[in-house]
Amino acid sequence: MALRRAAVAPAATSARAALSVTAATHAPESSPHPSTHRGSTFDVSSLHWSVEGAKQSEFQPHPVFDPKAIEDLTIEERPPKDMVERMAKGTVTLARSGFDLVSGYGKDMNRDKWLTRFIFLETVAGVPGMVGAMTRHLRSLAAMRRDRGWIPALLAEAENERMHLMTFINERPDNGLVFRAMVMGAQAVAWNLYFLGYLISPRFCHSFVGYLETEAVSTYTKAIASLDAGEIPEWTDKPAPAIAIKYWGLPKDATFRDMLLQVRADEAVHCRVNQKLSETDQTAQNPFIH
């Protein structure tokens, strides 16, 4: 696979640790499709997505972080500045309480409990970006005006969260009917509430995600600390899943801990991006596009 790397400014500027980010952009290679279609209306060899038999990445462009820069990453919760942000923070606090109860989060965390929390978290975390992108897409069509770069950013966020889930599923592929039913119920509630919220106040929704991602960073920080303390012996020297190595461009000898560092850094980026989007006029250009 041909790969181009271009240096870009990190989005997670609110984190204490500077995130050295390179965006991996995937250049599609030649397609094995019949030469009769090359250059014609039906030539799909240069499309962005993967087609059967084509040697190109199935991932959207996404940040790749310098492991040294994200080792000690921390992020401070931003104090609410007004009523909208106070409501967003309060909603996250309420949702966090319910999520802690459902996911069994507590003092005595082990491998299975952490996986339950990670998997449940990521199945819902991919909802806001997709709902926001869909809503803005429909609004752009109805208003017959450009979206100015918000839709691709929100879709990329949704896919990034989904890829987090795909990495953890490798560790526990069978999650049972009860757990899956709980996930589907949580997704249904999250999708509909976020959709209604985005129709009423996109600013509230992006502020909500900003505070939510702060909690996600905290969760992964605690998991990494627990791993370092020897409380999750199953992951002490466990290799990172192949999909994680491919997705983040990790070295072949990368560990599960290296993967957790990348996931945490992604969440810090989502936090910073949504905080900025909540401050930006909804008709203005995406501030992260230059």
Backbone bond lengths (Angstrom), bond angles and torsions (degrees), N, CA, C in turn:
res aa  C-N    CA-C-N  psi(-1)  N-CA   C-N-CA  omega(-1)  CA-C   N-CA-C  phi
1 M - - - 1.467 - - 1.516 109.51 -
2 A 1.313 115.71 124.96 1.457 119.23 175.78 1.508 109.11 -72.50
3 L 1.320 116.03 138.39 1.460 119.46 -174.94 1.503 109.58 -137.36
4 R 1.327 116.45 127.97 1.462 121.81 176.05 1.510 107.43 -110.16
5 R 1.322 117.31 138.10 1.457 121.15 177.19 1.515 108.71 -122.89
6 A 1.324 114.67 124.92 1.457 120.20 179.39 1.508 108.54 -122.02
7 A 1.336 118.19 132.19 1.463 121.50 -179.46 1.511 109.93 -71.71
8 V 1.321 116.23 133.85 1.454 121.17 177.65 1.506 108.43 -133.49
9 A 1.327 116.33 161.61 1.459 120.19 178.68 1.510 109.67 -73.12
10 P 1.326 118.59 138.16 1.459 120.74 179.22 1.501 111.41 -68.96
11 A 1.344 116.11 144.92 1.458 120.32 178.78 1.516 111.44 -83.32
12 A 1.316 117.16 -25.81 1.462 119.52 -174.02 1.519 111.80 -86.94
13 T 1.317 116.41 60.12 1.451 120.20 -177.64 1.507 112.42 -76.26
14 S 1.347 117.98 -11.92 1.451 119.97 179.67 1.519 112.28 -81.85
15 A 1.316 118.32 -14.08 1.458 120.96 178.08 1.514 109.94 -76.05
16 R 1.311 117.52 149.35 1.451 121.10 -179.54 1.514 111.79 -65.06
17 A 1.327 115.57 -41.10 1.451 118.61 179.27 1.512 108.92 -80.18
18 A 1.340 115.95 133.61 1.458 119.55 177.02 1.513 107.91 -72.05
19 L 1.316 116.57 128.86 1.454 120.73 -179.52 1.513 108.41 -95.11
20 S 1.312 115.90 114.06 1.450 120.07 176.84 1.513 107.21 -84.95
21 V 1.331 116.83 109.97 1.455 121.49 -169.94 1.513 110.53 -115.37
22 T 1.316 116.33 136.40 1.453 121.21 167.87 1.504 107.14 -124.50
23 A 1.320 116.80 133.88 1.461 120.36 -179.08 1.512 108.60 -90.13
24 A 1.308 116.35 123.76 1.453 121.01 179.04 1.516 108.84 -87.27
25 T 1.305 117.48 112.72 1.458 121.04 178.51 1.514 107.78 -110.19
26 H 1.304 115.88 130.28 1.450 120.63 -171.03 1.525 110.70 -99.34
27 A 1.308 115.23 123.72 1.457 120.21 179.39 1.516 108.97 -95.72
28 P 1.336 118.41 119.70 1.461 119.96 -179.19 1.510 111.86 -64.53
29 E 1.319 116.49 138.96 1.447 121.00 178.11 1.528 109.88 -90.39
30 S 1.305 114.33 -179.38 1.458 119.15 -178.21 1.514 110.61 -61.88
31 S 1.299 115.92 140.37 1.460 120.92 -179.14 1.516 110.28 -92.88
32 P 1.327 117.29 146.76 1.458 120.91 178.59 1.520 113.48 -81.85
33 H 1.325 118.14 11.92 1.457 120.29 -177.73 1.532 110.59 -65.78
34 P 1.322 116.66 153.40 1.465 120.75 -178.71 1.524 111.88 -53.50
35 S 1.322 115.50 142.09 1.465 120.51 -177.24 1.520 111.95 -63.50
36 T 1.331 117.23 -18.86 1.466 119.52 179.61 1.523 111.44 -65.51
37 H 1.346 116.47 -21.98 1.458 120.13 -179.75 1.526 112.32 -95.68
38 R 1.326 118.64 -12.85 1.451 121.19 -176.66 1.528 110.43 -61.27
39 G 1.327 115.25 125.01 1.454 120.10 177.33 1.509 114.06 80.46
40 S 1.325 117.74 -2.25 1.454 120.55 -179.20 1.517 110.34 -92.90
41 T 1.317 116.24 179.38 1.459 121.46 177.51 1.518 111.31 -59.05
42 F 1.326 116.92 -28.89 1.459 121.26 -175.04 1.526 113.02 -97.28
43 D 1.333 117.72 10.49 1.457 120.82 178.02 1.526 109.09 -76.57
44 V 1.323 117.01 108.86 1.471 120.61 -178.87 1.526 111.48 -104.32
45 S 1.330 117.68 13.03 1.459 119.88 -174.09 1.520 113.09 -67.12
46 S 1.333 117.78 -21.13 1.464 119.71 -176.57 1.523 113.10 -105.17
47 L 1.333 117.69 7.37 1.452 119.70 179.36 1.521 110.48 -67.02
48 H 1.342 115.56 154.99 1.467 120.26 -174.85 1.524 112.41 -67.81
49 W 1.333 116.79 -39.04 1.457 118.91 -174.85 1.529 111.41 -81.95
50 S 1.299 116.11 166.55 1.457 121.03 -178.93 1.524 110.49 -77.68
51 V 1.312 116.25 142.88 1.453 121.55 172.44 1.522 106.78 -121.88
52 E 1.296 116.45 153.50 1.458 120.46 -174.55 1.524 110.99 -56.95
53 G 1.318 115.52 125.94 1.456 120.29 178.05 1.510 114.35 91.35
54 A 1.337 117.96 -13.95 1.462 120.12 -178.83 1.524 109.56 -83.87
55 K 1.317 117.48 138.45 1.464 122.14 -178.99 1.523 109.63 -92.68
56 Q 1.301 116.80 79.64 1.453 121.37 178.40 1.524 108.40 -145.83
57 S 1.317 115.73 162.44 1.458 119.29 -173.89 1.518 111.35 -72.63
58 E 1.348 115.14 146.38 1.462 119.92 174.47 1.512 111.77 -91.97
59 F 1.333 117.59 2.30 1.455 121.20 -177.09 1.524 111.60 -101.15
60 Q 1.332 115.32 145.65 1.455 119.62 170.27 1.524 108.77 -73.04
61 P 1.355 117.52 157.57 1.468 119.11 174.47 1.529 110.28 -56.37
62 H 1.314 116.04 139.65 1.464 120.31 -177.85 1.527 108.91 -154.81
63 P 1.340 117.52 160.51 1.467 120.22 -178.71 1.527 112.64 -67.28
64 V 1.321 114.81 146.23 1.459 122.59 171.68 1.523 106.28 -123.60
65 F 1.329 117.47 127.98 1.453 121.11 -170.45 1.519 112.66 -105.54
66 D 1.326 115.21 146.48 1.453 122.26 172.52 1.532 107.77 -70.74
67 P 1.329 118.97 117.04 1.471 120.56 -176.30 1.525 113.83 -54.16
68 K 1.325 117.70 -36.90 1.463 120.42 -179.08 1.523 111.51 -65.89
69 A 1.321 116.83 -34.02 1.464 120.67 -176.74 1.519 112.39 -73.69
70 I 1.317 117.13 -24.34 1.469 119.58 -175.41 1.524 113.22 -106.06
71 E 1.318 117.10 3.74 1.467 120.78 -178.02 1.524 111.93 -58.58
72 D 1.327 117.11 -46.64 1.469 121.56 -176.33 1.527 112.31 -107.47
73 L 1.316 116.93 28.35 1.459 121.23 -177.02 1.528 111.14 -62.34
74 T 1.308 114.93 130.99 1.465 121.39 171.17 1.519 107.57 -135.09
75 I 1.300 116.65 160.99 1.461 119.98 179.78 1.521 108.64 -143.36
76 E 1.302 116.06 132.67 1.456 120.95 -178.01 1.522 110.18 -92.04
77 E 1.322 115.55 139.92 1.458 119.71 176.93 1.522 109.58 -70.60
78 R 1.315 116.13 129.91 1.462 120.21 -178.21 1.525 110.19 -79.24
79 P 1.338 118.16 126.60 1.469 120.28 178.17 1.528 110.53 -62.50
80 P 1.326 118.75 136.78 1.474 121.38 178.41 1.523 110.87 -59.70
81 K 1.327 115.58 137.76 1.463 120.46 -177.87 1.522 112.99 -98.71
82 D 1.327 116.78 -20.98 1.462 119.45 -177.53 1.521 109.71 -154.09
83 M 1.324 116.19 -174.29 1.457 121.37 -176.19 1.526 112.18 -61.79
84 V 1.332 117.50 -40.84 1.463 120.41 -179.07 1.527 110.49 -60.72
85 E 1.321 116.66 -45.61 1.460 119.84 -179.14 1.526 111.78 -70.23
86 R 1.320 117.14 -33.70 1.467 119.43 176.21 1.529 110.59 -65.53
87 M 1.330 116.45 -39.84 1.465 120.08 177.07 1.530 110.75 -65.69
88 A 1.328 116.59 -40.40 1.464 120.39 179.31 1.524 110.66 -63.45
89 K 1.322 116.42 -45.08 1.463 120.69 179.75 1.531 110.80 -64.61
90 G 1.332 116.80 -41.76 1.456 120.39 178.81 1.516 112.16 -63.19
91 T 1.330 116.15 -38.55 1.465 120.46 178.55 1.521 110.86 -65.06
92 V 1.337 116.16 -40.99 1.466 120.37 177.87 1.526 110.72 -64.09
93 T 1.328 116.54 -42.24 1.469 120.46 178.80 1.524 110.97 -60.03
94 L 1.331 116.30 -42.66 1.465 120.94 178.51 1.524 110.90 -65.65
95 A 1.343 115.85 -45.73 1.460 120.19 -179.73 1.526 110.87 -64.20
96 R 1.329 115.73 -37.55 1.471 120.22 179.57 1.530 111.05 -62.25
97 S 1.318 116.86 -40.50 1.467 120.50 179.61 1.524 111.24 -61.29
98 G 1.335 115.84 -45.49 1.458 119.99 178.60 1.514 112.19 -66.36
99 F 1.332 116.30 -39.44 1.459 120.74 -179.38 1.525 111.14 -66.85
100 D 1.333 116.92 -40.32 1.467 120.31 177.33 1.526 110.74 -58.60
101 L 1.325 115.66 -40.87 1.464 120.49 -179.14 1.521 111.30 -67.11
102 V 1.334 115.85 -47.41 1.469 120.79 -176.98 1.527 111.66 -66.99
103 S 1.336 117.14 -39.16 1.464 120.75 -175.97 1.526 113.27 -86.83
104 G 1.334 117.33 -1.11 1.456 120.25 177.80 1.510 114.22 70.87
105 Y 1.326 116.38 30.28 1.467 121.08 -177.66 1.520 110.49 -76.92
106 G 1.332 116.76 130.57 1.458 120.30 -179.48 1.512 111.85 -166.62
107 K 1.312 116.63 -155.66 1.462 121.19 -175.72 1.526 112.17 -77.08
108 D 1.309 117.20 -44.19 1.467 120.87 -175.44 1.525 110.26 -91.85
109 M 1.330 115.47 78.09 1.461 120.82 -178.53 1.526 110.27 -93.50
110 N 1.330 116.20 134.17 1.457 121.56 174.72 1.529 109.06 -124.17
111 R 1.311 116.41 -173.26 1.462 121.01 -177.40 1.518 112.20 -55.46
112 D 1.318 117.75 -49.59 1.461 120.99 -176.45 1.526 112.05 -65.38
113 K 1.333 116.74 -38.96 1.461 119.78 179.44 1.525 111.36 -67.61
114 W 1.338 116.26 -39.96 1.465 118.69 177.41 1.526 110.70 -64.61
115 L 1.330 116.80 -41.89 1.462 119.69 179.36 1.521 111.34 -63.80
116 T 1.325 116.59 -40.05 1.463 119.62 177.07 1.521 110.30 -58.89
117 R 1.317 116.41 -44.22 1.465 120.45 -179.77 1.526 111.06 -66.76
118 F 1.335 116.95 -46.51 1.465 120.36 -179.04 1.529 111.08 -60.62
119 I 1.326 116.11 -49.47 1.463 120.15 -175.48 1.524 110.86 -65.43
120 F 1.319 116.60 -44.84 1.468 120.08 178.84 1.529 109.91 -62.46
121 L 1.331 116.21 -44.40 1.463 120.87 -179.88 1.521 111.68 -58.34
122 E 1.336 116.78 -48.05 1.464 120.12 -174.10 1.524 112.90 -74.73
123 T 1.341 118.33 -24.67 1.465 118.73 176.61 1.524 111.47 -68.14
124 V 1.323 116.80 -27.50 1.465 121.10 179.15 1.523 111.39 -95.60
125 A 1.343 116.86 -30.06 1.466 120.72 -176.36 1.526 112.66 -64.35
126 G 1.336 117.08 -23.04 1.456 119.71 178.80 1.514 113.85 -80.36
127 V 1.329 117.56 -4.04 1.463 121.18 -177.35 1.529 113.32 -75.41
128 P 1.343 120.56 -50.50 1.477 120.16 -173.90 1.523 114.55 -56.16
129 G 1.335 117.76 -45.14 1.459 119.63 -179.20 1.516 112.43 -62.01
130 M 1.331 116.43 -42.82 1.463 120.27 -179.95 1.523 111.55 -67.45
131 V 1.329 117.17 -42.33 1.467 120.59 179.30 1.521 110.39 -65.27
132 G 1.336 116.58 -43.96 1.459 119.71 178.63 1.518 111.81 -61.14
133 A 1.337 116.66 -43.65 1.465 120.69 179.44 1.523 111.03 -64.60
134 M 1.331 116.93 -43.39 1.464 120.96 179.73 1.530 110.97 -62.79
135 T 1.328 116.33 -43.88 1.460 120.21 -178.51 1.520 111.03 -64.83
136 R 1.322 116.35 -43.68 1.467 119.80 178.70 1.528 111.08 -67.73
137 H 1.319 116.82 -34.18 1.465 120.93 176.85 1.530 110.50 -61.91
138 L 1.334 116.19 -48.94 1.464 120.16 179.58 1.524 111.19 -65.09
139 R 1.320 116.72 -37.96 1.462 120.77 178.96 1.524 110.75 -65.82
140 S 1.324 116.67 -38.83 1.461 120.77 177.72 1.525 110.87 -63.85
141 L 1.339 115.98 -40.36 1.462 119.69 178.42 1.524 111.33 -66.70
142 A 1.331 116.30 -44.77 1.464 120.26 -177.12 1.523 111.90 -68.66
143 A 1.333 116.25 -39.83 1.467 120.27 -178.69 1.523 112.22 -83.56
144 M 1.338 115.84 -12.88 1.470 121.69 -179.20 1.523 111.07 56.87
145 R 1.331 114.85 47.73 1.465 119.86 176.45 1.526 109.18 -141.84
146 R 1.313 115.25 160.59 1.454 121.58 -178.33 1.529 111.31 -66.40
147 D 1.313 114.89 152.53 1.466 120.44 177.45 1.525 111.43 -89.52
148 R 1.321 117.34 -22.74 1.463 123.95 175.49 1.529 113.14 67.93
149 G 1.314 115.09 40.80 1.458 120.31 166.45 1.513 118.11 89.80
150 W 1.328 118.03 4.51 1.465 119.53 -179.91 1.529 111.80 -78.15
151 I 1.330 117.05 -40.29 1.462 121.06 -173.97 1.529 112.42 -58.99
152 P 1.349 119.97 -50.51 1.469 119.05 179.91 1.525 112.98 -60.10
153 A 1.338 117.03 -37.18 1.467 120.16 -179.99 1.525 111.25 -65.17
154 L 1.326 116.88 -41.28 1.462 120.32 -179.37 1.529 111.50 -71.63
155 L 1.331 116.90 -36.18 1.463 119.92 175.93 1.525 110.92 -65.15
156 A 1.333 116.26 -40.36 1.465 120.23 178.48 1.526 110.80 -63.22
157 E 1.332 116.05 -38.68 1.469 120.11 177.50 1.527 110.70 -62.90
158 A 1.332 116.26 -44.17 1.466 120.34 -179.84 1.523 111.31 -62.44
159 E 1.335 116.48 -42.92 1.463 118.97 179.98 1.524 111.41 -67.29
160 N 1.324 116.12 -38.02 1.458 120.02 179.13 1.533 111.04 -60.31
161 E 1.322 116.27 -42.83 1.462 120.11 177.36 1.534 110.64 -65.35
162 R 1.317 116.26 -38.28 1.471 119.45 178.60 1.529 110.86 -64.65
163 M 1.329 116.70 -36.88 1.457 119.63 179.02 1.525 111.39 -68.52
164 H 1.325 117.27 -31.10 1.465 119.19 172.60 1.532 109.43 -58.18
165 L 1.325 115.45 -45.70 1.462 120.13 179.24 1.523 111.12 -60.54
166 M 1.342 117.09 -43.62 1.455 120.62 -178.16 1.529 111.64 -60.55
167 T 1.335 117.40 -34.22 1.466 119.77 179.06 1.526 111.32 -70.72
168 F 1.326 117.07 -39.87 1.467 119.79 -179.41 1.525 112.21 -74.19
169 I 1.321 117.11 -29.08 1.466 120.65 178.03 1.528 110.60 -63.15
170 N 1.332 117.31 -28.95 1.459 120.27 176.36 1.523 111.70 -60.50
171 E 1.325 116.06 -30.66 1.459 121.37 -178.63 1.529 111.63 -81.13
172 R 1.336 116.64 -30.42 1.471 119.80 178.72 1.524 109.33 -146.11
173 P 1.342 116.73 81.87 1.470 120.09 -175.57 1.523 114.55 -70.23
174 D 1.336 117.81 -28.01 1.462 120.95 -177.85 1.523 109.07 -102.53
175 N 1.339 116.49 110.38 1.458 120.32 -176.04 1.524 113.98 -113.30
176 G 1.312 117.69 5.10 1.459 120.95 172.55 1.517 114.17 77.76
177 L 1.320 115.66 156.31 1.460 121.75 -176.03 1.526 112.53 -68.74
178 V 1.327 117.17 -38.78 1.465 120.21 -178.84 1.522 110.42 -63.88
179 F 1.329 116.49 -46.12 1.461 120.54 179.77 1.526 110.70 -62.61
180 R 1.332 116.75 -43.70 1.467 120.29 179.71 1.530 111.25 -64.08
181 A 1.315 116.50 -37.16 1.466 120.00 177.71 1.527 110.64 -64.95
182 M 1.321 116.49 -39.80 1.462 120.51 176.88 1.522 110.91 -63.70
183 V 1.321 115.99 -40.23 1.464 120.70 178.31 1.524 110.75 -62.77
184 M 1.324 116.67 -46.10 1.465 120.57 -179.75 1.522 111.33 -62.63
185 G 1.320 116.50 -39.62 1.458 119.87 177.26 1.512 111.82 -64.43
186 A 1.337 116.42 -43.93 1.463 120.76 179.41 1.523 110.99 -64.45
187 Q 1.329 116.85 -39.85 1.462 120.45 178.35 1.526 111.21 -64.14
188 A 1.317 116.76 -42.22 1.467 120.46 -179.49 1.523 110.78 -62.07
189 V 1.324 116.13 -44.40 1.469 120.00 179.02 1.522 110.33 -65.60
190 A 1.337 116.55 -47.65 1.463 120.68 -177.68 1.527 111.24 -62.32
191 W 1.323 116.90 -42.91 1.468 120.95 -177.70 1.527 110.85 -61.80
192 N 1.303 116.84 -50.76 1.461 120.39 -175.26 1.525 112.39 -69.75
193 L 1.325 117.24 -41.80 1.459 119.48 178.96 1.524 111.19 -66.36
194 Y 1.333 116.42 -41.44 1.465 118.78 -179.29 1.525 110.92 -68.89
195 F 1.327 116.52 -36.35 1.464 120.01 177.94 1.528 110.73 -62.89
196 L 1.321 116.73 -46.99 1.465 120.06 177.55 1.523 110.59 -63.06
197 G 1.329 115.58 -41.83 1.461 119.44 179.08 1.512 112.20 -62.58
198 Y 1.334 116.46 -38.76 1.471 119.57 -178.50 1.521 111.33 -70.58
199 L 1.315 117.01 -32.15 1.461 119.98 175.66 1.526 110.89 -65.97
200 I 1.337 116.04 -36.67 1.466 120.70 -176.98 1.521 111.74 -83.54
201 S 1.333 117.27 -48.38 1.467 120.71 -175.26 1.525 111.33 -150.79
202 P 1.334 117.42 90.81 1.462 119.92 175.55 1.522 112.17 -57.35
203 R 1.324 116.35 -33.20 1.464 119.87 179.95 1.527 111.17 -61.63
204 F 1.322 116.26 -44.83 1.466 120.35 177.17 1.525 110.37 -59.60
205 C 1.322 116.59 -43.35 1.462 120.76 -176.74 1.522 111.98 -64.01
206 H 1.338 117.07 -44.20 1.464 119.22 179.37 1.524 111.00 -68.60
207 S 1.318 116.78 -35.38 1.461 119.98 175.42 1.529 110.26 -64.68
208 F 1.326 116.09 -41.20 1.469 121.84 177.24 1.526 110.61 -58.03
209 V 1.333 117.00 -47.45 1.464 120.59 -179.60 1.525 110.63 -65.07
210 G 1.332 116.93 -36.73 1.455 119.79 177.21 1.521 111.94 -57.99
211 Y 1.333 116.77 -46.61 1.467 120.62 178.06 1.528 111.26 -69.62
212 L 1.330 116.51 -35.66 1.463 120.57 178.93 1.525 110.89 -63.29
213 E 1.332 116.32 -41.75 1.460 120.27 -179.54 1.524 111.58 -69.78
214 T 1.328 117.22 -28.35 1.464 119.80 173.30 1.521 109.91 -60.91
215 E 1.334 116.02 -41.29 1.463 120.80 177.42 1.529 110.90 -66.18
216 A 1.338 116.66 -36.66 1.463 120.39 179.19 1.525 110.84 -64.83
217 V 1.337 116.64 -42.24 1.465 120.44 176.89 1.523 109.90 -59.70
218 S 1.327 116.49 -42.65 1.461 121.01 178.72 1.527 111.38 -61.96
219 T 1.326 116.77 -41.37 1.464 120.86 179.24 1.518 111.35 -60.25
220 Y 1.340 116.83 -48.37 1.462 119.89 -178.07 1.524 111.80 -70.25
221 T 1.332 117.43 -32.16 1.464 120.18 175.95 1.524 110.43 -62.81
222 K 1.331 116.70 -43.00 1.466 120.78 178.94 1.531 110.87 -66.78
223 A 1.315 116.92 -37.00 1.467 119.97 178.94 1.526 110.77 -65.95
224 I 1.323 116.60 -41.79 1.468 120.68 178.81 1.527 110.27 -64.71
225 A 1.336 116.60 -41.54 1.467 120.55 177.86 1.528 110.79 -63.39
226 S 1.323 116.50 -39.72 1.461 121.08 177.97 1.521 110.95 -64.41
227 L 1.324 116.02 -40.08 1.464 120.98 177.33 1.522 110.76 -63.78
228 D 1.328 116.73 -44.71 1.465 121.26 -179.98 1.528 111.97 -64.68
229 A 1.329 116.49 -28.78 1.467 121.00 -179.82 1.527 112.24 -82.01
230 G 1.321 116.96 0.99 1.454 120.96 178.71 1.510 114.65 80.07
231 E 1.337 116.68 16.40 1.463 120.68 -177.24 1.531 112.92 -85.30
232 I 1.346 116.02 -9.07 1.468 120.51 176.36 1.526 106.83 -127.50
233 P 1.323 118.35 72.85 1.467 121.20 -174.26 1.528 113.73 -59.97
234 E 1.333 117.06 -26.07 1.476 119.74 -179.68 1.525 111.94 -64.01
235 W 1.326 117.43 -22.55 1.460 120.78 -176.90 1.527 113.62 -106.40
236 T 1.323 117.29 2.99 1.464 120.18 -174.28 1.523 112.10 -55.61
237 D 1.309 116.93 -51.06 1.469 120.74 179.99 1.526 111.32 -121.50
238 K 1.303 116.64 21.50 1.466 120.18 -176.02 1.529 110.88 -70.62
239 P 1.334 118.09 129.99 1.467 120.42 177.40 1.529 111.34 -66.45
240 A 1.308 115.96 149.95 1.462 120.69 175.51 1.525 109.23 -68.27
241 P 1.335 118.48 146.21 1.466 120.52 177.18 1.530 111.01 -59.48
242 A 1.310 116.11 151.32 1.467 120.84 -178.68 1.527 111.55 -58.09
243 I 1.340 116.81 -37.69 1.464 119.36 -178.71 1.525 111.09 -66.24
244 A 1.337 117.64 -32.95 1.461 121.01 177.72 1.523 110.67 -69.45
245 I 1.324 116.36 -41.35 1.464 120.83 178.23 1.518 110.13 -61.13
246 K 1.319 116.19 -41.57 1.463 120.61 179.70 1.521 111.62 -70.17
247 Y 1.322 116.98 -42.98 1.465 121.20 -174.49 1.519 112.14 -68.35
248 W 1.337 117.52 -45.42 1.462 120.52 -177.47 1.527 113.22 -97.12
249 G 1.325 117.35 2.21 1.457 119.48 -179.74 1.517 112.43 64.78
250 L 1.337 116.93 35.43 1.461 121.51 -178.69 1.527 110.68 -75.47
251 P 1.342 117.20 155.74 1.470 119.10 174.62 1.523 110.96 -62.38
252 K 1.316 116.51 157.57 1.461 120.62 -175.56 1.528 112.90 -62.72
253 D 1.340 116.18 -25.56 1.464 119.14 179.91 1.529 112.41 -95.47
254 A 1.334 117.53 18.36 1.469 121.57 -179.58 1.526 110.41 -62.07
255 T 1.325 115.12 149.22 1.459 121.01 -178.43 1.526 111.39 -105.24
256 F 1.321 114.86 172.25 1.463 120.98 176.29 1.524 110.08 -60.24
257 R 1.322 116.96 -35.64 1.463 121.18 178.16 1.527 110.86 -64.01
258 D 1.335 117.18 -41.01 1.467 120.61 177.40 1.525 110.53 -58.91
259 M 1.323 115.82 -39.13 1.460 120.20 178.35 1.525 111.17 -65.57
260 L 1.331 117.43 -42.06 1.465 120.55 179.09 1.527 111.12 -61.65
261 L 1.325 117.17 -35.98 1.466 120.28 177.09 1.524 110.84 -62.43
262 Q 1.331 117.02 -40.72 1.460 120.85 179.72 1.524 110.83 -67.65
263 V 1.322 116.62 -41.55 1.465 120.41 179.01 1.526 109.99 -61.70
264 R 1.323 116.64 -44.90 1.466 120.43 179.83 1.527 111.14 -61.93
265 A 1.324 117.05 -40.89 1.464 120.43 178.75 1.526 111.20 -64.24
266 D 1.333 116.63 -38.83 1.468 119.86 175.66 1.526 110.76 -58.60
267 E 1.328 116.07 -43.95 1.466 119.78 -178.99 1.529 111.01 -64.67
268 A 1.327 117.04 -35.85 1.466 120.35 177.13 1.523 110.86 -64.12
269 V 1.332 116.11 -37.70 1.467 120.21 176.94 1.524 110.34 -64.92
270 H 1.330 117.19 -46.03 1.470 120.12 178.87 1.526 111.01 -59.49
271 C 1.314 116.16 -37.97 1.465 120.50 178.21 1.519 110.59 -60.54
272 R 1.321 116.09 -51.69 1.467 121.03 -177.93 1.528 111.26 -63.85
273 V 1.323 116.85 -43.01 1.467 120.67 -178.53 1.523 110.61 -62.28
274 N 1.319 117.64 -47.26 1.465 119.91 -177.74 1.519 112.34 -70.17
275 Q 1.324 117.53 -33.14 1.461 119.35 173.77 1.525 110.28 -60.39
276 K 1.326 115.57 -43.81 1.467 119.75 -179.93 1.522 111.28 -68.03
277 L 1.325 117.42 -41.17 1.461 120.22 179.48 1.522 111.36 -64.60
278 S 1.325 116.97 -31.86 1.465 119.85 178.91 1.526 111.50 -68.56
279 E 1.326 116.95 -21.24 1.463 121.65 179.83 1.527 112.43 -94.47
280 T 1.322 116.44 -5.59 1.460 121.87 -172.98 1.519 111.17 -100.44
281 D 1.320 116.13 138.72 1.463 120.95 175.09 1.525 109.19 -56.85
282 Q 1.321 116.80 132.53 1.461 121.66 -174.10 1.525 113.84 -65.72
283 T 1.325 117.08 -14.98 1.466 119.97 177.59 1.520 111.70 -100.80
284 A 1.335 117.04 -1.60 1.460 121.04 -179.56 1.525 110.37 -83.47
285 Q 1.310 115.73 167.92 1.461 120.26 178.22 1.523 110.50 -70.16
286 N 1.315 115.98 145.66 1.460 121.50 173.77 1.530 108.56 -52.17
287 P 1.339 118.61 118.78 1.467 120.86 -174.79 1.518 114.14 -65.95
288 F 1.334 118.08 -12.54 1.458 120.55 179.77 1.527 112.34 -93.63
289 I 1.321 116.39 4.73 1.460 120.79 175.70 1.517 108.58 -105.42
290 H 1.321 116.28 125.94 1.466 120.60 -178.21 1.525 109.79 -119.84
